[in-house]
Amino acid sequence: MPWPLRVLAMLCAFGFMVAFAVVLAKLTLEPSPASVSMAHTNLHPGSTLHTYLDQPALRDAVKQIGGNVLLGVPFGILVPVVAPRARGLLRVLLLTAVVMLLVEFAQGALVEGRAFDIDDVILNTAGALIGYVLLGRRLGRAVHARERLPRRTTKQTKQTKGA
């Protein structure tokens, strides 16, 4: 991709990332006084998921689980475009997990009616995995294509070995 288009793609992705950060902050860091009695810290992976799935209303479980997964999808799509050095799957997942851990710590420490939940971090990171596999990997490669060295012919290879 020519550098002007690459810069434009990175600026657009950065703009989307900023917009996503605003939405993320609005969704996760706003006080929820109505939830004070329900909010509790969860450090045991799967505990909250089990609680969601035990609810009689399947819609509530889908809303909670699906919402947390969807919250991570933009990371998997945008990180490979915005941060070319973080293009690999493990790097995207690690960066997402760290950011979501910070969000959860902030929720638990600073926001009334919110609590730290490790299951949210897991679901957000799973969402980033989905975003990366579906679109992020291809977008990252399209915007930041690695330059390939020209292939050597058999004749060139023999000449360098004989020299």
N, C-alpha and C positions, 0 to 999 in steps of 0.2 A: 504494500500500500504506500503510495507517495506520502512524504512527510506532511504536506498541508492537510491531507485527508486524515492522517493519523492524529495530528494535533486536534483537528475538529472532532474526531471520534472521542478522543480522550477528554476534551472539554465538555462534550455532551454527556459522557459517562460520569464525569465529575459533577456536573449539574444535577444529574439524576441521583447521584450518591448523596449530595447535600440535601436534596428534596426528601430522599428516603430517610436521612438522619433526622430531619425535622419531624417526619411522620412517626418514626421510631420513638423519638423523645415524647411526642404527644401521646402516643399509645401506652408507653411504658412508665413514664416518669410523672404522670399526672396523678395527684392524690385521688384516692378512692375511699372516702370516709365510709361509704356503705359497706365496704368489704373488710373493714377493720376486724370484725369478729371472725371472718372466714380466712383471713390471710395468716399463713403460718410458713415458717422456713422449712424447706425440704432439701435435705442433703443426701437422701437415699434415691438413687436412680430407679425410676419406675414407680415410685410410690404415688406421685400425683397422677401419673397415667392410669394407674389402677383405680384411683378414686374417680377420675373422669369416666372410665369405662364402666364403673359400677353404678353410675347415675341412671335413673330410670329413663330420662330423656336423652336419646341418642343424639339429638340435635345439639345439645349443650356440649357433649363430648367432642363431636365433630367440630364445633365452633372453637373450642379451646385448643384441641390438638391441631386442627387444620390452620387455625390462625397463627399458632407458633411456628408451624412449618413454613407457611407463606411468608412470615416475617424474615426468614433467613434466605429465601430465594434470591432477592436482589443482591445479596453479598456474592453468591455464587456466579451471578451474571456480570456484575460490575467490577469486582475486584480484579479479575484478569485483564480488564481493559484499563482501569485507572492505575494499577500498580503492576507493571510488566514483570517485575522480579517476583511477584507473588502469584504467578500464573499456574503453577502446579496444583494438583488436587489437594495434596497434604497442606500446602501453604495456605490455600484458600480456606480450608477447613480449620486450620489452626488459628488464622487471623479472625475468622468468624467466631470461633469458640472464645477467644480472648475478649473480643468486643462484647459479646453477649454475656460473658462472665462479669465484665465491668458494669454493664447495664443492670444485671441482676443484683450485684453488690450495691449499686446506687439505689435501686428499688428498696432493697431490704434495709439499708441504713438511713435513707433520707426521705422516703415517700410514705405518707400515712396510708394505710390500707393496702400496702404492697409488701411482698416478702421475697426473699431469695428462694429460687426454685431451680434445682439442677436439671429437672426434666425440661424446663423451658430452654435451657442452654442446649440440651441434647436435641430437642425438636428444631430449634433455630438452626443448628449446625446441620441437621439432616436436610433442612430446606435449602441451605447453601449447597449441599451436595447435589440436590436435584437441579438447582439453577445452573450449577457448573456443568453437569453432565448434559443437560438439555441445550444450553446456549452459551454459557460462559467460556467454555474451552474453545469453541469455534470462534467466538468473537475475539477472544484474547489472541488467538493465532492469526486471525485476519488483520487485526490492528497492529500487532507486534510480530510480524512474520520474521522468523530467524533467517538470516542470510545463509544460503547454502554455498559451499565451495564447489567450484566446477569439478565434475567427475574426471578422474584420470583415465586415459585410455590404457589398454594393455601395453602398448608401445611405450608410453610415458613411464609406466610403473617399472618396466624392465630396464629403461634407461637410468632411472634413479637408483635401482638396485645394483646395476653394474658400475655405477660411478664411484 
